[in-house]
């Protein structure tokens, strides 16, 4: 009889563990957002900017730093042509990134942007960006990819420096043709 009670206790504990793990899975997104906000990392940018043309604030300067990193399985060369750019809020700006496929196979990539500090992400508007589309490069091919952006005039006055970072992911396997059966 005690073996039956022990089994019921074990099953109850395991079911409770499953429920707790399930709840934790749902809690991860809000926890992640809170952590990013607390530490000022991974500012999510909005999609393509559809706003009206802004008047340029010539009296104010903001330094925008550019970073390019590859995900663990990505072998492309990927970098901005310049490490930073000093801009005026409201002005349209442009930066070029270089990508090269050093392999002997065609590859497809997707760039994911991030702005820091995270509270400034809402004030960084991309009007055109290579990150809006997947990039397909043939073996040895090298391309220049542009991002056009506006730093909003409403950027908080205590923010003088932004970082726009891209992480490049290899998504070739997701887009490989399905073999005939």
N, C-alpha and C positions, 0 to 999 in steps of 0.2 A: 504494500500500500504506500509506503514512503517513497518508493521509486516513482509511482504515479504522481505524487505531490511534487517531487523534485522536477519531473518532466514538465508539469503545468507551470511551475515557477520559471523554468528555463524558457519555455515558449512565450510566457507573458513578458519576460524581460527582453527577449528577442523582438517581439512585436512592438514593444515600447521603443526599442532602439531603432527600428525601421521608421516609426512615426517621427521620432526626433530627427533622424537623418533626412527624412522627406521635408520636414519643416525647415531644417537648416538650409536645404537646397533652395527653397523659396526665399529665405532671408539673405542669401548671398548677394543678390543684386543691390538691395538697399544698403547692406553693410559695405559693399564695394564702393557705392556712391558716397557714403559718409566718410570712408577712409580716404578716398581721392580728394574730397573737399577739405578734409582736415589737414592732409599733407600737401595739398596744392599740386596734385599730379593728375595726368590723364584727362585734361580738359577736352571734352567732346566737342568737336566743331559741328555746326549745323551743315546742312547740305548746301547746294548752290544758292548763292545770295540773290534775292529777287528785289531787293530794296531800291529805293530811289537814290539818285546821285546825291552825295553829300557835299557840303561846302568844306573846303580844305582849311584846317586850322594850322596856318603857317607859323604861329607862335609856339606850337608844341611839337616836340620830337619824341618818337618812341623807337627804341631799338628792337628789331625783330631778328632773332637768332634762328638759324635753320639747321636741322639735324636730320640725318638719314641713317637708318639702321636696317639691317636685314634680319628677318626671322631666322630661327635656327637652321632650317633646311634650304634657305635661299642663298644661291651662289653668285648672283649678279653683282657687278660693281654698281654702287648706287650712292650718289652724293650731290649736294648742291654746288653750284658754281662759285658761290660765295658763302662764307660762314654767317654773315649778318648783313643787315640793311637798316639804315636809319630812315624812318618814314614820318610823314605828317598825317595825323588822323584826318580821315575824310578823303585822302588822296588814293588814287588807284595805283597799285604797285605790282611789280612782277618779279618772280624769281624763277630761274631755270635749274632743273635737276637733270643730272646725267645718269643714264642707266645703260648697262652693257651686259649682254648674255655671253659669257665666256665658254659656254658648253658647245657640244656638237649636235644639240637637239633644240628644236623650237620649245620655248617656254612661255607660260602665261603667268602674269603677276598681278597682284592687287596691292595698292598702297593704302594704308589706314592712317589718317592724320590724328594729331593730338596737339592741343595748345596748353601751355602752362604760363602763368598760373591758371588754374582751372576756372577761377571766377572771371578771367578775362576772355574765355572762350566764346562767350555770347557776344563779344564785341569784335571778334575777328571774322570777317566775312570773305569767303572765297567766291569770286565771280566766275572763275574758270579754273579747273584743276585736273591734272592727270589722274588724281585719285577718284574722279567720278566714273572712270572707265577702267576696264582691265587692260593691261598692257601685254601684247604678244610680241616677242622678239625672236627672230630667227637666229640660228647659230652665228655667233660672232657679231651680231647686229648691235649698234650703239645708237641711242636716241637722246634727243634733248626734249625734256618734258617741262611744260610751264605751269606755274600756279600764279593766278592773278588774284589780288586780294585788296581789301580795304580794312584798315583799323578804324573802327567806329569813333566818331567824335565824342560819343558818350562814355568812352573808356574811362574808368575811374581815374581821377587826377593823380593818385598815388602809384599808378602803374606806369613805369617808364621802360620796362623791358618785357618782351614776350618771347616765347620759344615755340616755333612751329616745327613739330617733329613728324616724320613719316616712318612707319615700319612697313617694309616690303615683304609680302608673303608669296611663296610659290604655290599657285593654285592650278598648276598644269594637270595634275591627276584628276581634278574635278571636271576638267573640260576635255579629257581625252575621249576620242570617239569610241563608242561601244562596239566591241567585236561582234561580227556576224555569227549567228548560232547555226 
